[in-house]
């Protein structure tokens, strides 16, 4: 299965490039959504987790992807942001889903750290792979930009992994339940949140047995006009991830440069690049 993590840039209007001289960019979901569908189909994405999914994006997905994908969202924040996942309906069945807030001791009610800009949540979905009838969990989240609360939020996510897995095994009477976590963690590999996230999970970029990214090219370069590969932002600003539990084989890890005009599906799908892991369940 091919798994995508993608922050889709929540604005829905014209913007401009960061390079000089600036030039206009159509950042509406109507325009960028057409390119997104090309990416999903071209890369044969089975499951995707999206961040910054404001209502205009969720409406676009509902109206333009429902022929291929089922959709589940967990909304949070006053500005109606959401973590959203889509899954290929011909390959998977969604059996259950829910979300929890990234505050210790307050999983089921709206809550946030006082220092956070707004509440943050983690979406979880129980999926069954139709061809094998294997059950697994898919989680999608978006950690805060406030440095003082990110480690707390990462800890809430990681400490939820085993209880969720055990609950699935009990409810569906299965011996195993692997887990995939995707998201914009707003944390680079040298940040204090990273070792928390990798206590029980593996970073697919490092675990890949095939192609992988070099760890230099940014996953979040912004709207930057690039005329050649030499212009890619190579500052090591990696904040978007796919994590998996130990039993999952990571066959390949790739990045689509969706934040540049070098994207094969059209320029400026987002201010983030899309990261993709090809996985196989045990």
C-alpha positions, 0 to 999 in steps of 0.5 A: 500500500502507498501512504501519503502525508500532506499538509495542504495549505489551508488558504483558499485565495491568490498568493504570491511566490516568496522569490523575488520578483514575486509572481501570483499563484492561484492557491484556491482549492478549485485549482490546487485540487485538480492538481492534487487529484492528478498526484493521487492517481499518478502516485497510486495513493491508497491512503492519505492523511492531510493537514490544514483541511479547512471546510473548502478543502473538505468540500472539494474532496467530498465533491471530487474524490468520492468516486475513488476514496472514502473520507474521514475528518476530525475537526478542531480549532475555531477556524474549523481546521481538521485532520482528514484521511482518505482511503481507496474504497476498492481496497479498504473498509473503514470499520471505526474511527474517532479522535482524541485531544492532544492534552494529557487526561482530556482525550474526549473533550475539547481541550488545549494547553493554555500556551497553544494557539488552539486545540489539536487532535489526532484522528484514528481510523480502524481499516481492514485491507479487503484482499487480506482481511488484515486490520490496522490503525491509521492515525493523522495529526498536526502538532502545534507550532508553539515550541513549549507544548509540542513535546507534550502533544507528541507524548499524548500521541505516542502513549495512545498507540498501544492502548488503541492497538490492544482495543482493536485486537480485542474488539475484532478478535485479531492477533495483530494490529499494526499502526501507521501515523502520519502528520505535520509534526512541526518538529525536525529530526534534531528536535526533542519531540522526535525521540518521543515519536520514535520510542514506539514507532519507526520513521519510514524515511530511515526504515526504507529498504529501497529508495529513500530521501537524503534527509537534506531537502526540506519537506516544507520549503514554502511557495518558492519558484524553482527553475531547476533541481539545484533550486530545491530548498536543501536546509534539512527542514523535515517536519512531515512524516510517516511513522509505522510500528515494528512489523510493517515493512517499508519498501520505499520512501519518496517525496513529491516536490509539490511546493515548486513548479518542478512538481510533475502534477503541476506547480504549487499544490501546497507550501509543503512537499508530499511524502509517500511511503510504500508499505507492506503489512506482515 
